[in-house]
């Protein structure tokens, strides 16, 4: 009789320990997912910032030197005066 009682207590304790281990693993996985989501958000923000920088730096007015800009405006003024 005592053996059955002790075996049931041991079984209950083992089930509790298994549940605790599963809950700990679950929380660890949730923490990992949260961290990865945060990093993904940071990377998306960085990508957007870098894309904006690329567009700003590759704008035609930015690619031309000051002399080339001056030549283009002079040429445009000469064309408009010709008409």
N, C-alpha and C positions, 0 to 999 in steps of 0.2 A: 504494500500500500504506500509506504513512504517512497519507494522507488518511482512509482508513477507520479507522485506529487513533485518530487525533485526533478524528474524528467520534464514535466510540464513547465516548471519554473525556468529551467535551463532553456527550453524551447522559446518561451516568452522573452527571455533576456536576449537570446540570439536574434529573434525577429526584431526586437527593438534596436539592437546594434546594427543589423542590416539596414533598417529604415534610416537610422542616423547616418550611416555611411552613404546611402543613396541620396539623402537630402544634402549632405555635404558636397557630394559630386555635382548635384544639380545646381547648387549655389555657385560652385566654382565655374561651371559652364556658363551660367548666366552672367557672372562677372566677366568672363572672357568675351562673351558676345557684346556686352556693354562697352568694354574697352575697344573692341574692334570697330563697333559702330562709331564711337567717338573718333577713332583714328581715321575712319572713312570720311567722316564729316570734315575733319581737318584737311584731308587730302583733296576733297572736292572744293573746299574754299581756296586752297592753294592753287589748284588747277584753274579755277575761275580767275584768280588774281594774275596768274601767269599768262593766261590767254588774253586778258585785258592788256597786260604789258606788251605782249607780242603784237597785238593789233595797234596799240599806240606807237610802238617803235617801228612798225612796218608801214606806217601811213606815208603816202607819197611825199608830203611836205617834210617828213623826217628823213626820208632816204636821200633827198637831194641836198647837195651842199648849198651854202649861201650864194656862191657865184652862179650856180645853175638856176637857183630860184630867181636871182636878179636877171639873168639872161632870158628866162621864160617870161617874166613880167615885161621886160623891154620888148621882146618879140611880140607879145600880145598887144602892147600899146602901139607898136608900129603897124600891126595889122588893122587895128581899129582906126588909126589915123588915115590909113590908105583908103578906107571906104569913105 
